[in-house]
């Protein structure tokens, strides 16, 4: 699960088309349907904290958990630079398969297919059990996942590329329908931070950025596709109640052609 090292530095740049505020509005709408207007929420696989911070702005006390120190460093910097946000979010460097909290939370969310990175069914089950353990009685679990349809039809053996002013990427996918594993090799080209010596106007020598220098990095990411039936069974084995699944962040129900499924489950069994 060691990913998002070099990619972390440019993650927000390439994710600037993600409608985080729309996603947050949909999530808070569902939470409020279950009476969760405030209190502590956990963002599992929070990344650079974009969604975490929006939910904090909405009045929730946020905890963000992620296994990438590079991503969390950016999340912390983002928090400190936002007026009124400094210190409001607790970020924890933890593997979601082993995360530990100081107490229970009213809801757990997970976005951007973070749970697809759990490629072993037992790991996903263990994570569900931990979520159930740390939810308040009747607490809500809302999480999205890439679907089998998306892996088979949109990602499988396709290559994507994007070019920005200071960074570019090539994203090559390889999907195995038997194992339901999607491997993607990510090649990044980042404009180098190093500079060349030059003279300032007053004659002093300093480091002047050389805009012609680029650095190349590679990362390999591995995700697994799970069918909705598989996820339902694992939630039930973890002790949770499956409530329903949406077609992404919309009120439409999940279908066989959904590219992203947003699943709603609830803790059951704890005594109030």
Backbone as CSV, one residue per row, in Angstrom:
resi,resn,N_x,N_y,N_z,CA_x,CA_y,CA_z,C_x,C_y,C_z
1,UNK,0.811,-1.209,0.000,0.000,0.000,0.000,0.849,1.265,0.000
2,UNK,2.147,1.130,-0.276,3.016,2.303,-0.322,2.830,3.015,-1.654
3,UNK,1.980,4.021,-1.660,1.708,4.801,-2.859,1.655,6.273,-2.469
4,UNK,1.425,7.111,-3.442,1.263,8.540,-3.198,2.465,9.129,-2.487
5,UNK,3.641,8.846,-3.023,4.846,9.475,-2.497,5.162,10.707,-3.344
6,UNK,5.704,10.504,-4.533,5.966,11.647,-5.418,4.663,12.250,-5.944
7,UNK,3.649,11.404,-6.120,2.370,11.878,-6.633,1.696,12.843,-5.668
8,UNK,2.008,12.719,-4.370,1.367,13.570,-3.374,1.577,15.053,-3.672
9,UNK,2.768,15.405,-4.157,3.104,16.809,-4.399,2.219,17.449,-5.456
10,UNK,1.690,16.647,-6.375,0.881,17.202,-7.466,-0.537,16.639,-7.462
11,UNK,-0.887,15.917,-6.415,-2.208,15.284,-6.346,-3.329,16.308,-6.485
12,UNK,-3.256,17.393,-5.726,-4.313,18.401,-5.785,-4.378,19.073,-7.156
13,UNK,-3.248,19.205,-7.808,-3.232,19.803,-9.146,-4.045,18.969,-10.115
14,UNK,-3.815,17.657,-10.118,-4.510,16.787,-11.063,-5.930,16.436,-10.619
15,UNK,-6.255,16.710,-9.362,-7.605,16.433,-8.862,-8.454,17.696,-8.773
16,UNK,-8.029,18.752,-9.461,-8.767,20.008,-9.347,-10.125,19.982,-10.043
17,UNK,-10.414,18.893,-10.756,-11.723,18.754,-11.388,-12.713,17.964,-10.529
18,UNK,-12.268,17.489,-9.382,-13.157,16.732,-8.493,-14.061,17.715,-7.739
19,UNK,-15.377,17.539,-7.812,-16.297,18.481,-7.152,-16.453,18.184,-5.666
20,UNK,-15.398,18.422,-4.901,-15.416,18.078,-3.484,-16.569,18.739,-2.734
21,UNK,-16.870,19.972,-3.071,-17.945,20.663,-2.343,-19.302,20.033,-2.652
22,UNK,-19.498,19.604,-3.877,-20.739,18.898,-4.213,-20.801,17.563,-3.470
23,UNK,-19.656,16.877,-3.422,-19.616,15.607,-2.689,-19.935,15.836,-1.215
24,UNK,-19.341,16.865,-0.640,-19.572,17.155,0.778,-21.036,17.484,1.036
25,UNK,-21.653,18.229,0.119,-23.065,18.573,0.279,-23.930,17.321,0.256
26,UNK,-23.599,16.386,-0.623,-24.367,15.146,-0.695,-24.169,14.326,0.581
27,UNK,-22.923,14.215,1.042,-22.637,13.448,2.248,-23.323,14.042,3.471
28,UNK,-23.226,15.344,3.637,-23.858,15.973,4.801,-25.374,15.843,4.736
29,UNK,-25.916,15.865,3.530,-27.353,15.665,3.379,-27.783,14.300,3.876
30,UNK,-27.001,13.268,3.530,-27.336,11.918,3.977,-27.145,11.801,5.496
31,UNK,-26.078,12.394,6.011,-25.833,12.324,7.446,-26.953,12.992,8.229
32,UNK,-27.419,14.119,7.742,-28.478,14.844,8.450,-29.793,14.086,8.422
33,UNK,-29.992,13.271,7.399,-31.183,12.417,7.371,-31.208,11.462,8.556
34,UNK,-30.018,11.152,9.074,-29.905,10.261,10.229,-29.592,11.031,11.509
35,UNK,-29.867,12.329,11.500,-29.722,13.154,12.692,-28.301,13.543,13.045
36,UNK,-27.370,13.383,12.101,-25.966,13.708,12.378,-25.670,15.089,11.795
37,UNK,-25.893,16.104,12.620,-25.686,17.494,12.201,-24.344,18.036,12.680
38,UNK,-23.752,17.368,13.657,-22.475,17.813,14.213,-21.800,16.601,14.850
39,UNK,-20.762,16.847,15.653,-20.062,15.752,16.307,-18.815,15.331,15.540
40,UNK,-18.228,14.216,15.963,-16.956,13.756,15.415,-17.189,12.837,14.227
41,UNK,-16.487,13.127,13.123,-16.504,12.300,11.920,-15.080,11.851,11.610
42,UNK,-14.964,10.652,11.076,-13.672,10.137,10.622,-13.663,10.083,9.109
43,UNK,-12.612,10.649,8.504,-12.378,10.539,7.065,-11.269,9.520,6.875
44,UNK,-11.640,8.345,6.373,-10.717,7.223,6.257,-10.076,7.227,4.873
45,UNK,-8.738,7.360,4.835,-8.053,7.532,3.560,-8.231,8.964,3.088
46,UNK,-7.932,9.906,3.979,-8.278,11.319,3.748,-7.381,12.007,2.727
47,UNK,-6.225,11.429,2.399,-5.345,12.047,1.409,-4.871,13.420,1.832
48,UNK,-4.971,14.378,0.944,-4.517,15.743,1.235,-5.557,16.571,1.971
49,UNK,-6.637,15.931,2.404,-7.596,16.589,3.288,-8.559,17.561,2.646
50,UNK,-8.714,17.524,1.331,-9.624,18.476,0.677,-11.060,18.311,1.168
51,UNK,-11.570,17.084,1.150,-12.934,16.834,1.612,-13.019,16.961,3.131
52,UNK,-11.995,16.514,3.826,-11.952,16.606,5.288,-12.148,18.053,5.733
53,UNK,-11.456,18.953,5.070,-11.504,20.356,5.467,-12.865,20.971,5.186
54,UNK,-13.485,20.600,4.084,-14.818,21.130,3.773,-15.831,20.668,4.821
55,UNK,-15.717,19.415,5.255,-16.627,18.909,6.275,-16.372,19.588,7.621
56,UNK,-15.113,19.938,7.901,-14.806,20.697,9.118,-15.448,22.081,9.044
57,UNK,-15.398,22.696,7.865,-16.034,23.999,7.671,-17.544,23.917,7.863
58,UNK,-18.106,22.724,7.602,-19.555,22.522,7.757,-19.951,22.318,9.212
59,UNK,-18.965,22.262,10.117,-19.268,22.189,11.539,-18.959,20.877,12.212
60,UNK,-18.407,19.923,11.470,-18.064,18.641,12.080,-16.647,18.685,12.674
61,UNK,-16.448,17.915,13.722,-15.114,17.757,14.309,-14.449,16.600,13.576
62,UNK,-13.448,16.911,12.761,-12.915,15.928,11.830,-11.623,15.270,12.314
63,UNK,-11.554,13.955,12.043,-10.321,13.190,12.169,-10.011,12.639,10.776
64,UNK,-8.771,12.786,10.358,-8.368,12.247,9.068,-7.309,11.181,9.259
65,UNK,-7.520,10.018,8.662,-6.561,8.917,8.740,-6.059,8.591,7.346
66,UNK,-4.745,8.465,7.197,-4.164,8.074,5.917,-2.826,7.393,6.169
67,UNK,-2.450,6.502,5.250,-1.191,5.765,5.390,-0.016,6.460,4.714
68,UNK,-0.270,7.580,4.028,0.790,8.295,3.324,1.204,9.534,4.104
69,UNK,2.433,9.533,4.599,2.930,10.706,5.320,3.047,11.912,4.392
70,UNK,3.334,11.665,3.113,3.446,12.768,2.155,2.105,13.461,1.956
71,UNK,1.040,12.667,1.854,-0.294,13.243,1.685,-0.713,14.010,2.946
72,UNK,-0.448,13.433,4.116,-0.840,14.086,5.366,-0.054,15.367,5.611
73,UNK,1.186,15.414,5.167,1.977,16.639,5.308,1.320,17.786,4.536
74,UNK,0.834,17.479,3.356,0.150,18.498,2.552,-1.166,18.885,3.210
75,UNK,-1.889,17.888,3.750,-3.155,18.170,4.429,-2.937,19.108,5.614
76,UNK,-1.889,18.850,6.390,-1.596,19.684,7.546,-1.216,21.105,7.130
77,UNK,-0.410,21.221,6.071,-0.022,22.545,5.576,-1.246,23.310,5.084
78,UNK,-2.133,22.617,4.402,-3.349,23.235,3.878,-4.210,23.775,5.022
79,UNK,-4.298,22.983,6.081,-5.082,23.405,7.243,-4.494,24.658,7.882
80,UNK,-3.173,24.681,8.038,-2.521,25.811,8.690,-2.643,27.097,7.878
81,UNK,-2.735,26.960,6.557,-2.790,28.138,5.694,-4.205,28.669,5.504
82,UNK,-5.218,27.924,5.960,-6.604,28.348,5.785,-7.067,29.128,7.006
83,UNK,-7.509,30.375,6.845,-7.937,31.185,7.989,-9.016,30.476,8.812
84,UNK,-8.800,30.436,10.123,-9.768,29.847,11.026,-9.756,28.337,11.091
85,UNK,-8.858,27.687,10.356,-8.858,26.231,10.284,-7.711,25.597,11.074
86,UNK,-6.715,26.371,11.442,-5.523,25.827,12.096,-5.880,25.022,13.338
87,UNK,-5.401,23.785,13.386,-5.593,22.941,14.550,-6.960,22.317,14.698
88,UNK,-7.864,22.535,13.760,-9.233,22.025,13.914,-9.364,20.558,13.526
89,UNK,-8.468,20.055,12.685,-8.554,18.673,12.217,-7.404,17.872,12.819
90,UNK,-7.715,16.694,13.332,-6.698,15.784,13.837,-6.333,14.805,12.737
91,UNK,-5.094,14.870,12.264,-4.628,13.954,11.224,-3.761,12.873,11.858
92,UNK,-4.038,11.613,11.485,-3.333,10.462,12.035,-2.717,9.639,10.911
93,UNK,-1.436,9.346,11.054,-0.726,8.504,10.087,-0.945,7.047,10.490
94,UNK,-1.915,6.396,9.842,-2.266,5.027,10.193,-2.728,4.265,8.959
95,UNK,-2.485,2.980,8.979,-3.011,2.058,7.981,-4.480,1.796,8.316
96,UNK,-5.359,1.931,7.343,-6.781,1.770,7.633,-7.126,0.356,8.110
97,UNK,-6.278,-0.600,7.838,-6.521,-1.964,8.297,-6.222,-2.129,9.784
98,UNK,-5.567,-1.115,10.365,-5.152,-1.216,11.768,-5.410,0.077,12.531
99,UNK,-6.279,0.947,12.022,-6.400,2.265,12.634,-6.970,2.171,14.055
100,UNK,-6.560,3.130,14.883,-7.012,3.215,16.265,-7.440,4.647,16.560
101,UNK,-8.568,4.786,17.240,-9.064,6.088,17.652,-9.153,6.149,19.171
102,UNK,-9.336,7.363,19.694,-9.428,7.541,21.139,-10.826,7.238,21.666
103,UNK,-11.789,7.156,20.763,-13.166,6.874,21.147,-13.998,6.660,19.899
104,UNK,-15.296,6.600,20.068,-16.170,6.374,18.921,-16.503,7.683,18.212
105,UNK,-17.016,7.550,16.996,-17.369,8.706,16.169,-18.796,8.532,15.662
106,UNK,-19.397,9.624,15.275,-20.786,9.564,14.823,-20.908,8.981,13.427
107,UNK,-19.892,9.199,12.610,-19.924,8.667,11.245,-18.512,8.503,10.727
108,UNK,-18.372,7.604,9.759,-17.112,7.397,9.044,-17.395,7.577,7.564
109,UNK,-16.543,8.322,6.881,-16.649,8.463,5.439,-15.335,8.014,4.802
110,UNK,-15.411,7.631,3.547,-14.205,7.308,2.777,-14.512,7.592,1.320
111,UNK,-13.642,8.362,0.669,-13.915,8.795,-0.707,-12.742,8.494,-1.624
112,UNK,-12.914,8.818,-2.889,-11.864,8.684,-3.902,-11.318,7.256,-3.974
113,UNK,-12.216,6.275,-3.918,-11.899,4.842,-4.030,-10.749,4.387,-3.129
114,UNK,-10.623,4.997,-1.961,-9.555,4.602,-1.043,-9.651,3.132,-0.657
115,UNK,-10.867,2.624,-0.495,-11.041,1.244,-0.047,-10.728,0.233,-1.142
116,UNK,-10.701,0.664,-2.403,-10.287,-0.246,-3.473,-8.820,-0.652,-3.344
117,UNK,-8.043,0.137,-2.591,-6.637,-0.194,-2.387,-6.453,-1.410,-1.470
118,UNK,-7.521,-1.833,-0.820,-7.472,-3.049,-0.017,-7.751,-4.211,-0.951
119,UNK,-6.693,-4.836,-1.423,-6.836,-5.824,-2.495,-7.149,-7.227,-1.993
120,UNK,-7.055,-7.449,-0.693,-7.416,-8.747,-0.118,-8.763,-8.611,0.581
121,UNK,-9.648,-9.539,0.312,-10.986,-9.484,0.899,-10.932,-9.435,2.422
122,UNK,-9.997,-10.183,3.023,-9.877,-10.185,4.478,-9.459,-8.823,5.016
123,UNK,-8.671,-8.073,4.241,-8.275,-6.732,4.668,-9.474,-5.786,4.658
124,UNK,-10.307,-5.906,3.623,-11.506,-5.073,3.567,-12.444,-5.425,4.720
125,UNK,-12.599,-6.712,4.992,-13.435,-7.143,6.106,-12.903,-6.612,7.429
126,UNK,-11.582,-6.689,7.643,-10.992,-6.188,8.875,-11.225,-4.688,9.026
127,UNK,-11.119,-3.946,7.933,-11.372,-2.506,7.983,-12.821,-2.224,8.334
128,UNK,-13.750,-2.972,7.737,-15.172,-2.825,8.073,-15.414,-3.111,9.560
129,UNK,-14.741,-4.115,10.092,-14.917,-4.442,11.511,-14.418,-3.307,12.404
130,UNK,-13.300,-2.704,12.020,-12.793,-1.571,12.787,-13.744,-0.384,12.713
131,UNK,-14.274,-0.121,11.522,-15.241,0.964,11.360,-16.438,0.717,12.280
132,UNK,-16.966,-0.502,12.262,-18.116,-0.842,13.099,-17.784,-0.661,14.577
133,UNK,-16.565,-1.033,14.953,-16.143,-0.928,16.338,-16.088,0.523,16.813
134,UNK,-15.654,1.430,15.926,-15.466,2.823,16.335,-16.667,3.724,16.034
135,UNK,-17.736,3.163,15.527,-18.943,3.956,15.311,-19.789,4.008,16.576
136,UNK,-20.394,5.170,16.815,-21.402,5.265,17.863,-22.534,4.283,17.559
137,UNK,-23.320,3.913,18.566,-24.502,3.082,18.286,-25.379,3.721,17.211
138,UNK,-25.646,2.982,16.171,-26.433,3.514,15.058,-25.670,4.457,14.154
139,UNK,-24.349,4.546,14.337,-23.538,5.446,13.517,-23.527,5.046,12.054
140,UNK,-23.196,6.017,11.196,-23.301,5.845,9.740,-21.922,5.708,9.091
141,UNK,-21.877,4.825,8.103,-20.670,4.612,7.302,-21.027,4.894,5.845
142,UNK,-20.357,5.888,5.244,-20.573,6.277,3.852,-19.241,6.190,3.122
143,UNK,-19.169,5.359,2.084,-17.897,5.197,1.392,-18.127,4.916,-0.087
144,UNK,-17.194,5.378,-0.907,-17.313,5.111,-2.335,-16.250,4.116,-2.775
145,UNK,-16.535,3.455,-3.895,-15.595,2.506,-4.488,-15.739,2.536,-6.002
146,UNK,-14.624,2.346,-6.706,-14.708,2.093,-8.141,-15.424,0.766,-8.350
147,UNK,-16.261,0.698,-9.369,-17.037,-0.510,-9.618,-16.310,-1.463,-10.565
148,UNK,-16.824,-2.682,-10.631,-16.303,-3.651,-11.597,-16.496,-3.109,-13.011
149,UNK,-17.636,-2.476,-13.248,-17.906,-1.899,-14.573,-16.831,-0.879,-14.946
150,UNK,-16.460,-0.015,-14.020,-15.448,1.007,-14.300,-14.105,0.367,-14.629
151,UNK,-13.729,-0.648,-13.857,-12.438,-1.299,-14.099,-12.414,-2.032,-15.426
152,UNK,-13.523,-2.685,-15.779,-13.570,-3.470,-17.006,-13.703,-2.613,-18.264
153,UNK,-14.411,-1.484,-18.146,-14.755,-0.719,-19.343,-14.060,0.631,-19.467
154,UNK,-13.672,1.222,-18.359,-13.086,2.557,-18.418,-11.584,2.560,-18.157
155,UNK,-11.118,1.635,-17.320,-9.705,1.616,-16.958,-8.921,0.554,-17.703
156,UNK,-9.484,-0.628,-17.846,-8.743,-1.791,-18.358,-7.982,-1.493,-19.644
157,UNK,-6.664,-1.676,-19.573,-5.797,-1.549,-20.743,-5.934,-0.205,-21.459
158,UNK,-6.296,0.815,-20.712,-6.357,2.168,-21.269,-5.223,3.003,-20.685
159,UNK,-4.781,3.951,-21.470,-3.732,4.874,-21.038,-4.281,6.296,-21.061
160,UNK,-4.015,7.014,-19.991,-4.455,8.407,-19.876,-3.223,9.278,-19.674
161,UNK,-3.295,10.492,-20.158,-2.176,11.426,-19.990,-2.730,12.831,-19.810
162,UNK,-1.992,13.607,-19.055,-2.406,14.997,-18.837,-1.154,15.850,-18.695
163,UNK,-1.201,17.020,-19.284,-0.045,17.910,-19.286,-0.428,19.246,-18.672
164,UNK,0.267,19.629,-17.608,0.080,20.928,-16.975,1.365,21.740,-17.108
165,UNK,1.332,22.959,-16.650,2.490,23.842,-16.821,3.728,23.309,-16.103
166,UNK,3.547,22.799,-14.869,4.696,22.361,-14.078,4.734,20.858,-13.827
167,UNK,3.793,20.122,-14.384,3.763,18.677,-14.148,2.929,17.992,-15.224
168,UNK,3.275,16.743,-15.478,2.548,15.932,-16.448,2.518,14.501,-15.938
169,UNK,1.544,13.715,-16.431,1.546,12.307,-16.049,1.104,11.431,-17.208
170,UNK,1.549,10.182,-17.167,1.069,9.118,-18.042,0.574,8.011,-17.120
171,UNK,-0.674,7.584,-17.312,-1.323,6.619,-16.424,-1.737,5.417,-17.263
172,UNK,-1.020,4.304,-17.082,-1.263,3.092,-17.857,-1.929,2.033,-16.980
173,UNK,-3.063,1.494,-17.443,-3.853,0.546,-16.670,-3.758,-0.869,-17.229
174,UNK,-3.781,-1.836,-16.320,-3.795,-3.253,-16.694,-4.765,-3.961,-15.751
175,UNK,-5.871,-4.433,-16.294,-6.904,-5.062,-15.467,-6.989,-6.551,-15.744
176,UNK,-7.007,-7.346,-14.672,-7.143,-8.796,-14.767,-8.543,-9.168,-14.279
177,UNK,-9.455,-9.549,-15.162,-10.832,-9.844,-14.755,-10.945,-11.031,-13.808
178,UNK,-9.973,-11.945,-13.854,-10.053,-13.117,-12.978,-9.780,-12.741,-11.523
179,UNK,-8.714,-11.983,-11.288,-8.386,-11.553,-9.926,-9.115,-10.265,-9.547
180,UNK,-9.688,-9.584,-10.560,-10.369,-8.294,-10.378,-9.407,-7.225,-9.868
181,UNK,-8.127,-7.373,-10.222,-7.111,-6.409,-9.822,-6.793,-5.470,-10.978
182,UNK,-6.723,-4.188,-10.675,-6.323,-3.195,-11.654,-4.988,-2.588,-11.214
183,UNK,-3.965,-2.821,-12.009,-2.652,-2.234,-11.737,-2.492,-1.020,-12.629
184,UNK,-2.114,0.088,-12.041,-1.797,1.222,-12.910,-0.428,1.777,-12.592
185,UNK,0.315,1.908,-13.670,1.662,2.449,-13.601,1.593,3.935,-13.908
186,UNK,2.065,4.707,-12.978,1.994,6.161,-13.081,3.389,6.722,-13.301
187,UNK,3.570,7.408,-14.411,4.829,8.093,-14.701,4.599,9.589,-14.578
188,UNK,5.369,10.218,-13.703,5.221,11.643,-13.437,6.424,12.414,-13.957
189,UNK,6.155,13.571,-14.517,7.206,14.492,-14.935,6.960,15.802,-14.192
190,UNK,7.868,16.125,-13.269,7.713,17.308,-12.431,8.833,18.288,-12.716
191,UNK,8.462,19.554,-12.846,9.492,20.564,-13.062,10.393,20.612,-11.833
192,UNK,11.688,20.540,-12.044,12.641,20.384,-10.944,12.660,21.607,-10.050
193,UNK,12.852,21.352,-8.732,13.001,22.447,-7.775,14.409,23.033,-7.831
194,UNK,15.369,22.196,-8.280,16.759,22.665,-8.327,16.887,23.833,-9.290
195,UNK,17.869,24.696,-9.023,18.072,25.853,-9.885,19.502,25.966,-10.339
196,UNK,19.782,26.966,-11.130,21.147,27.221,-11.574,21.586,28.571,-11.029
197,UNK,22.865,28.709,-10.824,23.377,29.957,-10.262,23.213,31.102,-11.250
198,UNK,22.883,32.252,-10.705,22.750,33.428,-11.544,23.011,34.682,-10.733
199,UNK,22.976,35.830,-11.361,23.229,37.083,-10.676,21.953,37.893,-10.589
200,UNK,21.728,38.488,-9.405,20.589,39.374,-9.227,20.964,40.750,-9.763
201,UNK,20.000,41.654,-9.706,20.236,43.002,-10.240,21.344,43.729,-9.492
202,UNK,21.515,43.424,-8.200,22.560,44.125,-7.429,23.885,43.375,-7.441
203,UNK,24.019,42.345,-8.288,25.276,41.651,-8.435,25.475,40.469,-7.522
204,UNK,24.526,40.215,-6.599,24.656,39.073,-5.686,24.348,37.778,-6.428
205,UNK,25.033,36.718,-6.020,24.805,35.422,-6.656,23.739,34.655,-5.872
206,UNK,22.778,34.064,-6.571,21.716,33.298,-5.917,21.291,32.144,-6.815
207,UNK,20.443,31.276,-6.260,19.904,30.174,-7.032,18.716,30.665,-7.837
208,UNK,18.806,30.549,-9.142,17.727,30.975,-10.028,17.096,29.724,-10.646
209,UNK,15.795,29.541,-10.496,15.168,28.337,-11.040,15.408,28.189,-12.541
210,UNK,15.771,26.995,-12.942,15.943,26.673,-14.354,14.673,25.979,-14.823
211,UNK,13.830,26.682,-15.573,12.521,26.173,-15.960,12.607,25.069,-17.003
212,UNK,13.811,24.759,-17.467,13.951,23.715,-18.484,14.221,22.344,-17.868
213,UNK,14.450,22.291,-16.541,14.783,21.033,-15.889,13.531,20.317,-15.394
214,UNK,13.440,19.023,-15.708,12.312,18.200,-15.272,12.844,16.938,-14.604
215,UNK,12.048,16.386,-13.691,12.399,15.127,-13.037,11.311,14.104,-13.342
216,UNK,11.724,12.867,-13.529,10.799,11.778,-13.857,10.695,10.812,-12.676
217,UNK,9.451,10.478,-12.303,9.204,9.539,-11.219,8.212,8.491,-11.701
218,UNK,8.271,7.317,-11.105,7.283,6.275,-11.409,6.724,5.709,-10.111
219,UNK,5.447,5.409,-10.138,4.777,4.750,-9.024,3.843,3.694,-9.593
220,UNK,3.682,2.604,-8.873,2.724,1.573,-9.258,1.648,1.479,-8.194
221,UNK,0.398,1.582,-8.616,-0.743,1.494,-7.715,-1.550,0.244,-8.064
222,UNK,-2.145,-0.349,-7.053,-2.929,-1.563,-7.263,-4.268,-1.415,-6.548
223,UNK,-5.347,-1.583,-7.302,-6.685,-1.543,-6.736,-7.428,-2.828,-7.094
224,UNK,-8.394,-3.166,-6.275,-9.242,-4.318,-6.566,-10.684,-3.875,-6.707
225,UNK,-11.341,-4.420,-7.687,-12.768,-4.167,-7.865,-13.560,-5.178,-7.044
226,UNK,-14.602,-4.705,-6.391,-15.509,-5.564,-5.639,-16.931,-5.349,-6.164
227,UNK,-17.672,-6.438,-6.298,-19.071,-6.303,-6.685,-19.864,-5.792,-5.487
228,UNK,-21.012,-5.211,-5.760,-21.856,-4.718,-4.676,-22.271,-5.876,-3.760
229,UNK,-22.539,-7.044,-4.323,-22.919,-8.203,-3.506,-21.782,-8.596,-2.559
230,UNK,-20.542,-8.553,-3.062,-19.402,-8.858,-2.200,-19.325,-7.883,-1.028
231,UNK,-19.498,-6.601,-1.328,-19.404,-5.580,-0.285,-20.526,-5.753,0.737
232,UNK,-21.731,-6.040,0.264,-22.855,-6.274,1.179,-22.532,-7.392,2.162
233,UNK,-22.033,-8.507,1.645,-21.736,-9.662,2.498,-20.647,-9.351,3.508
234,UNK,-19.634,-8.596,3.097,-18.553,-8.248,4.011,-19.046,-7.289,5.096
235,UNK,-19.913,-6.368,4.743,-20.488,-5.459,5.743,-21.282,-6.248,6.778
236,UNK,-22.060,-7.191,6.301,-22.871,-8.005,7.210,-21.983,-8.853,8.113
237,UNK,-20.901,-9.421,7.555,-19.975,-10.213,8.374,-19.288,-9.340,9.422
238,UNK,-19.113,-8.056,9.104,-18.478,-7.131,10.041,-19.449,-6.642,11.104
239,UNK,-20.708,-7.026,10.992,-21.697,-6.646,11.994,-22.500,-5.409,11.657
240,UNK,-22.348,-4.895,10.434,-23.064,-3.691,10.036,-24.315,-4.006,9.235
241,UNK,-25.198,-3.051,9.199,-26.416,-3.148,8.411,-26.218,-2.405,7.092
242,UNK,-26.360,-3.112,5.989,-26.308,-2.468,4.675,-27.636,-1.757,4.438
243,UNK,-27.569,-0.476,4.067,-28.793,0.296,3.845,-29.071,0.501,2.362
244,UNK,-28.044,0.871,1.597,-28.261,1.093,0.174,-27.008,1.586,-0.520
245,UNK,-27.111,1.722,-1.846,-25.976,2.181,-2.650,-26.462,3.161,-3.698
246,UNK,-25.719,4.231,-3.875,-26.039,5.283,-4.838,-25.120,5.189,-6.049
247,UNK,-25.578,5.760,-7.132,-24.765,5.904,-8.333,-23.872,7.119,-8.126
248,UNK,-22.702,6.874,-7.549,-21.816,7.981,-7.220,-22.466,8.908,-6.214
249,UNK,-22.127,10.177,-6.304,-22.646,11.165,-5.364,-23.918,11.793,-5.931
250,UNK,-24.904,10.923,-6.125,-26.201,11.352,-6.636,-27.274,10.572,-5.913
251,UNK,-28.508,11.002,-6.049,-29.628,10.308,-5.403,-30.089,9.101,-6.206
252,UNK,-29.501,8.875,-7.384,-29.884,7.725,-8.200,-29.337,6.442,-7.591
253,UNK,-30.073,5.348,-7.677,-29.557,4.082,-7.143,-28.417,3.538,-7.996
254,UNK,-27.532,2.809,-7.380,-26.419,2.179,-8.089,-26.957,1.137,-9.065
255,UNK,-26.374,1.105,-10.275,-26.791,0.149,-11.290,-25.567,-0.634,-11.778
256,UNK,-25.810,-1.579,-12.670,-24.713,-2.386,-13.224,-23.769,-1.548,-14.075
257,UNK,-24.203,-0.345,-14.495,-23.356,0.540,-15.306,-22.782,1.711,-14.503
258,UNK,-22.960,1.705,-13.212,-22.400,2.778,-12.380,-20.879,2.682,-12.382
259,UNK,-20.223,3.819,-12.505,-18.767,3.850,-12.496,-18.204,3.942,-11.087
260,UNK,-18.973,4.541,-10.209,-18.584,4.675,-8.798,-19.823,4.391,-7.960
261,UNK,-19.677,3.557,-6.947,-20.808,3.302,-6.062,-20.520,3.917,-4.694
262,UNK,-21.517,4.609,-4.174,-21.437,5.202,-2.842,-22.367,4.397,-1.946
263,UNK,-21.785,3.743,-0.960,-22.520,2.786,-0.146,-22.803,3.364,1.233
264,UNK,-24.010,3.131,1.686,-24.465,3.603,2.995,-24.731,2.396,3.882
265,UNK,-24.075,2.367,5.040,-24.263,1.283,6.003,-24.386,1.897,7.394
266,UNK,-24.829,1.063,8.339,-25.060,1.586,9.689,-24.587,0.576,10.735
267,UNK,-24.026,1.096,11.806,-23.651,0.251,12.938,-24.928,-0.317,13.571
268,UNK,-24.844,-1.552,13.968,-25.957,-2.153,14.687,-25.413,-3.092,15.758
269,UNK,-26.090,-3.151,16.852,-25.686,-4.102,17.876,-25.168,-3.495,19.163
270,UNK,-24.633,-2.274,19.103,-24.160,-1.671,20.352,-25.351,-1.191,21.176
271,UNK,-25.219,-1.271,22.453,-26.266,-0.804,23.332,-26.027,0.669,23.652
272,UNK,-27.091,1.454,23.629,-26.986,2.882,23.924,-26.820,3.076,25.424
